[in-house]
Amino acid sequence: MFILTENAKNELQNRLKLAGLKQLIRLQMRKSCFMKVKLTLEESIQTNDTEVIKDELHFIIDNGECHYFNHKTLDFIPDTTGFKQFEII
């Protein structure tokens, strides 16, 4: 479905270590900012979700948004102002 860069993988692993029971990574497209990804950590999958496993990381994506991630790369790009963001490129 999508490729995961090393930067994104490392950042996600760090966040999961701090998250406790929340081990599912929800990916959502930000409606106000093209190609920016909203990422949240969750404990359970919803009925309208697809689960994608990449490098032992469990991602969940709403079925209606899966097409945004097809044949793309998920990258983590730390902003110089301190706002950390994920992008789908």
TORGU-164563 format. One record per atom (N, C-alpha, C): x, y, z. Coordinates in pm, whole numbers. Example, Ala and Ser with C-alpha at 12.3 -4.5 7.8 and 13.67 -1.06 7.14 Angstrom:
BEGIN
      px      py      pz
    1319    -569     780
    1230    -450     780
    1320    -330     780
    1285    -225     708
    1367    -106     714
    1290       3     787
//
This chain:
BEGIN
      px      py      pz
      82    -119       0
       0       0       0
      87     125       0
     175     143     101
     264     259     104
     400     215     155
     498     299     132
     636     275     178
     658     358     303
     733     306     395
     764     373     521
     912     406     524
     947     535     536
    1088     573     541
    1147     538     678
    1277     533     685
    1344     505     813
    1314     614     916
    1310     741     871
    1278     851     964
    1140     831    1025
    1042     795     943
     906     774     992
     901     653    1085
     967     546    1045
     968     424    1127
    1028     450    1265
    1140     520    1270
    1205     549    1398
    1118     637    1487
    1057     739    1429
     971     828    1506
     848     754    1560
     790     669    1478
     674     592    1522
     710     495    1634
     824     428    1623
     867     337    1728
     890     412    1859
     947     531    1852
     967     613    1972
     834     652    2035
     738     691    1954
     607     730    2006
     533     612    2067
     546     495    2004
     478     376    2056
     534     332    2191
     664     353    2213
     724     318    2342
     660     397    2455
     619     520    2427
     559     607    2528
     408     591    2538
     347     520    2446
     201     518    2433
     130     413    2519
     202     322    2580
     135     220    2662
      52     126    2577
     -79     119    2605
    -167      26    2536
    -201      68    2395
    -182     191    2361
    -218     241    2228
    -109     200    2129
    -131      89    2061
     -30      37    1970
     -74      34    1824
    -192      88    1794
    -238     100    1657
    -216     243    1610
    -162     258    1492
    -129     390    1438
    -236     427    1335
    -320     525    1369
    -423     569    1276
    -366     679    1187
    -380     659    1056
    -339     759     958
    -463     823     899
    -466     955     897
    -574    1030     835
    -513    1144     756
    -574    1175     644
    -529    1290     567
    -583    1416     633
    -500    1518     645
    -546    1647     697
    -624    1716     586
    -749    1747     615
    -836    1805     512
    -791    1945     470
    -726    2018     561
    -689    2156     532
    -549    2172     473
    -475    2063     465
    -335    2076     423
    -298    1955     337
    -292    1974     208
    -267    1867     112
    -141    1788     146
    -154    1660     151
     -47    1562     171
      10    1559     313
     -49    1631     406
      -8    1620     546
     -92    1511     610
     -33    1437     701
    -100    1324     764
    -121    1353     911
    -242    1329     956
    -271    1334    1099
    -250    1193    1152
    -170    1181    1254
    -136    1051    1309
    -180    1046    1455
    -257     946    1493
    -295     925    1632
    -269     780    1668
    -247     756    1795
    -227     620    1844
    -355     576    1913
    -400     455    1883
    -526     405    1935
    -512     263    1984
    -610     221    2065
    -610      87    2122
    -688     -14    2040
    -785      32    1960
    -870     -63    1889
    -899     -16    1747
    -934    -112    1666
    -968     -86    1527
   -1120     -68    1518
   -1164      19    1427
   -1307      43    1406
   -1357     -43    1290
   -1488     -60    1280
   -1545    -148    1178
   -1518    -101    1035
   -1498      27    1015
   -1476      80     881
   -1328     100     849
   -1240      35     924
   -1096      51     908
   -1033     -66     835
    -923     -37     769
    -835    -139     712
    -707    -137     793
    -656    -255     826
    -529    -263     899
    -418    -298     799
    -309    -223     808
    -193    -245     723
     -73    -263     815
       2    -371     797
     119    -397     880
     244    -374     796
     328    -285     843
     455    -252     777
     565    -254     882
     669    -330     859
     784    -336     950
     739    -356    1095
     643    -447    1114
     590    -482    1245
     512    -369    1312
     480    -263    1240
     397    -154    1290
     257    -173    1234
     157    -155    1318
      18    -177    1279
     -51     -43    1254
     -83     -19    1127
    -150     104    1085
    -297      74    1063
    -383     170    1097
    -524     160    1063
    -563     284     984
    -640     260     878
    -682     366     787
    -830     345     757
    -907     452     763
   -1048     445     726
   -1056     398     580
   -1148     306     554
   -1162     251     419
   -1180     360     313
   -1243     470     348
   -1266     578     253
   -1141     660     221
   -1035     642     300
    -912     718     277
    -796     632     227
    -816     503     214
    -706     413     173
    -642     455      41
    -723     506     -51
    -669     542    -183
    -566     655    -175
    -570     738     -70
    -471     845     -54
    -330     789     -29
    -322     667      23
    -194     611      64
    -135     511     -36
    -212     474    -137
    -165     377    -236
     -45     430    -313
      61     350    -317
     182     380    -394
     247     512    -352
     237     546    -225
     297     668    -171
     403     630     -68
     472     730     -18
     573     712      86
     534     795     208
     533     732     324
     508     802     449
     642     843     508
     660     973     527
     787    1024     578
     762    1114     698
     859    1122     786
     856    1210     902
     955    1323     876
     904    1445     882
     988    1562     856
     976    1657     974
    1077    1659    1063
    1068    1753    1175
    1083    1897    1125
     994    1981    1169
     995    2121    1130
    1095    2196    1218
    1156    2298    1166
    1256    2374    1243
    1192    2453    1358
    1061    2473    1353
     993    2545    1462
     951    2451    1575
     979    2321    1559
     944    2226    1663
     817    2148    1636
     744    2182    1531
     622    2108    1495
     664    1988    1414
     640    1870    1469
     677    1748    1400
     562    1702    1315
     591    1665    1192
     482    1627    1102
     518    1507    1017
     413    1439     976
     426    1329     883
     365    1373     750
     428    1330     643
     378    1364     511
     366    1238     427
     272    1238     337
     260    1130     241
     303    1187     106
     410    1135      51
     465    1191     -72
     475    1085    -181
//
